[in-house]
Amino acid sequence: MSTRKPVIGVVMDPITAITPYKDSTLAMMLEIQRRGWELRYMTLEDLFLDNGTACARHQGIEVRDDNEDWFTLRESAEGPLTAMDCLLMRKDPPFDMEYIYATYLLERAESAGVRVVNRPASLRDVSEKVYTAWFPECCPPTVIARDPARLRHFIHEQGHAVLKPLDGMGGRDIFVVRDGDPNTSVILEHLTGSGARFALAQRYLPEISKGDRRILLVNGEASGPALARIPRAGESRGNIAAGGSVQGSELSERDHWLIERIGPVMRDKGLMFVGLDVIGDYVTEINVTSPTCIRELDSLYGSNIAGQLMDAIAAEAGWTP
């Protein structure tokens, strides 16, 4: 095993804009620093290709677990990403063409020997809301379509449905409708752009009242208990960004069954850090871009999920712990 301290680059949104106490990327950076590994910081604006070589401007950074003063930027450098041993792709959605272009660039770095977590090609392949279709036995009845009439028929069949865009995050543009709701037409027009965009409809799961549960997978295995995100009064969304409260939730037999089916596929696709969203007995989303909830789960259970992830990366790379 190599005894050289690895260099870890983190691609993320501007660190000035994060909320430290609940930011999972900061948790990862704190763990990298705790291990004495070299930490480099960059945003999408810093990435570039030079005659097929993936490069970046990047800065040294010192991070602190302090909600008022959580980072200090150090010296900057510029050059090929092969200066890194590993890159963490932690850019938040939207999953738009700019995000996709970034994965192509990171794939060039990967082809040159840089370990990229999560794997760039799999970030493109595993659409967080669509990829549930690869596991229909694990998911509630779901239809994805552009045709408002088809989505309306699904609502009629189910009686009660959740409608959402394929590229949303944080609970934005999620609608709960019953059959016959007079707002259905305008909701479908909004979500599909009057038939120009795909939208998703899922059977409404009343178990949402007990929480939309986030299970974090590290290299295909559960990191520990789930985080139940409980909708506030009068709200149908459990997302923390939408005001949901949180509590711990031990994994059920059904949860383990879901993980046994989905986890190995994630591992085989190089998706080392994944968040499963589970309502009742069903997976509703498979989050691979920048899953969150490390900080909340660590606070509840005294765990170190970022440490689990770094252990998994080090084991695959053959680094000395």
N, C-alpha and C positions, 0 to 999 in steps of 0.2 A: 504494500500500500504506500502511496505517496505521502511524504511528511511535509511537503510544501503547503503553506497556507493557501487555500483556494481564493480566487478573486470572483466575487459574486456581483453581477450587475442587476439592477432593478429598474425595469421600464414601468413607469407609472404616470398617473396624472400629477400635476404640480404639487409638491409636498406642502407648499404653503396653504393649500386649500383643503387639506384633510381634516377630519375630526379625530384627534389623536386617541382619545380614550376608547373609541370603537373601531379603529382602523386596523384591519387584518394585515395589510401590507406593512404598516409600522411594526406590528408584532413580529413579522418575519425579519425585518431589518434589525430590530433589537436582538433577536436570537442570533442572527449572523454576526453581529458585533460582539455579542457575549462570547461567541466561540473563537474570537480573534481572527476571523476571516476578513479579508479585505472587502469593503463595501463600496460600490460605485453606483451613482444615481444618474438617471436620465429620463427624459420624457420623449414622446413621439417626435416632437420637433427636433430632437437631437440626433435622430437616426437618419442615415443616408447610405446610398449605394454609390460606390466609386468603381466603375468598370467591372461590375459584377461582385465586388467585395463589399460585404456588409460592414459599415463603419458607424461611429457615433462620436459626438461630443459627450463627455461624461465627467462627473465630478466626484471627488471623495466627499464623504458625508459622515458626520457624527450624529447619532440619534439618541434621544432621551425619552423616557416615559414621563413626560411632563406636558400637561394640557396647555400650558402657557408658552413654553419654550422647548420645542421638541426636536429641533435639528440645527446643525451648523454645517454649512457647505464649506468644503476645503478646496484644494487645488483642482484645476480642470485639466483635461487632456483630450486629445482627439486622435482617432485612428481606428484600425480594424477591430471588430468585436472579438477576434480571436485572442485579444488580451484578456478576455474573461474566460473563466472555467465554466461558469454557469450564468444564465440569464433567467430572471424571473419576469415573465410577462404579466404585469398586474394592472394594465390599462383598463379602466372601467368601460362598460358599454357607454354609448351606443355601439352596437356591432354594425358599423357602416363600412363603406368602401375604404375609408382611411384606415380603419382597423385591419381590414383584409390586406391592404397594401403593406401594412406593418408586418403582418405574418409572413408575407413573401420575403421581406427583407430579413426577418429573423430566421426564416428557413435557409437562407443563404449562409447565415452564421452557423446554423446547425450543420449544414453540409460541410463546413470547414472545421468541424470538430467541437463546437461549443454546445454544451448541454443547455437546452431551452425548456423551461417548465412554465406552462404546459406546452406540449409539442405544437408548433405552429400549424402544421397541416391538420391536426386534429381540432384545433381551435376553429378552423374553417369548417370542418366536416360536421362537428357536433353542435348543431344549432340548439340552443338551450331549451327552447320550447318545442321544436320539431323532433328532436332526437328521441323523445319519449315514444315515438312511433316504432322504434326498434325494439321496444319492450311492451307491447300492447297488453300482455298479461299482468303488467305491473301498474297500469294506468287506468284512470276513469275513461268512459266513452268520450272520444275526442274527434272533432272534425276540423280540418284546415282547408279553407276555400277562399276564393275571391268572390264568388257568386253570392250576393246577399240572400237570394231565395233559398239556396242550399243551407246556409247558416240558420235562416229563419225556420226551415223545416226541422233542423236539429233541435232548436229551442222547443218547437212544438212537440217533438218526440219525447224529449227529456222532461219538459214541463218547467224546468228551472236550470239555468245555465250561466256559466261565466264566459265572458267574451274579452279577448285581449289581443293586442298587436303582437307580432312575432319578434319585434326588436325593442320592446320596452324593458324597463327595469324599475325597481323601487316601488312597484305598485301603480305606476302611472298608466292611465288609459285602460284600467280594468273595470269592466261593467258586469253587474249581476242583474239578470233579467228573468222574468217569468213569462211563460207563454201568454200572449195577449197584452203584454206591456205596451202602452201607447208610444213609448219612447224607442221601441225596437228599431223602427225604420231609420231614425236619425243616428242611432248608435251604429248600426251596420253601415250606413253611408260614411260616417266618420272613420270607422276602423278600416273599411275596405277602399276608401276613396271612391265610393260609388262603383265598386267592382274593379278597381285598378290595382289593389294590393291584397295579398293574402292576410287573413285573420284567423284566429283560433277560437273555437268554442269547445268547452268542456262541460260535462255534467256538473252541476253545482253539488258540492259535498258539504252537508250541514255540519260535519265534524270540524269545519273551520272555526267554529265557536270555541273549540278546545286548542286551537292553534295550528298555524302553518309551520310544520316542524322542519328545521334544517339539520340534516345529517351530513357532517363533513367526512369525506373519504380521503385518506392519505395512501396513495399507491394502491387503491382498490379496496382498502379496509377501513372500517369505521374508526374514527379518531377517539370515540367515546360516546357518551350520551348525546342526544339531540337537543337543539334549542327550539322550544315552542314559542312562536311569535303570536301573541294573542291580540286579536283585533280590539280596538277600543270600542266603547259603547257607540252604537249606531253606525259602525263601520264594518265592511265585509272583507277588508284586506288586513292581513296580519303583518305586513312588511314593517320593519322598524322605521324605515323612511316615511311610512304613512302613519306613524304614531302608535304602532303596536307595542305592547309590553312584552317582556320575555320571562320565561322560566325554564328550568331544566326539565328534561323528559327522558327517562330511561328507555332504551331500545326494546321494542316488543319482539315476539317471535316473528311476526309479519315483517317488521323492519329488517331483521336478519335475513329473511327470505328474499326481500327486495335487494339487499346489498349483495347477496350471493349471486344474483342474476346480473346485476349491473356493474358491480365492482370489478370483476375480472376483465370486462370489456373496456372499462376506463383505463385500467392498468396496461392492457395490451396496446391501447392507442396512445400511450405516453401521457395520459392525463393524470398527473400525480396528485393534483389537489382539486377536488370536485365537491360541490354542494348539492345534495339531493333535497328537493322540497317535497315533503310528504304531508298530505292531509288525510286523516283517517288511515285507510289501508292502501292508499294509492300515491304513487309518485306523480307530481304534476309538472315538475321542471327538473332538468339536469344542468346545473350551473357549472360552467367550465372557464369562463373568461377571467373573472376575478372574484371568486367566492369569498364571502365574508362570514362573520360570527365567531372568529377565533377569540376575540377579546371577551365577548360575553360568556362563552363557554369556559374559557380559562378562569374567569372571575367566579363563576358558579361552582366549578369543580376542582380548582387548583391545578388544572392540567397545563400542559405546555404543547399545544398543537403545532405551533411553528417549529418547536424542537423535534416533534415527530416527523414533520416534513423534511427538515434539514438532515435528520438521521437517514431518511429514505434516500434523499439525493446523494448523501455521502456514501451510503452503502452501494448504490448503483455505480457511482464514479470511482469507488475504491479509495476514498480519502480516509486518512486517519481521523477518527472522531475527535 
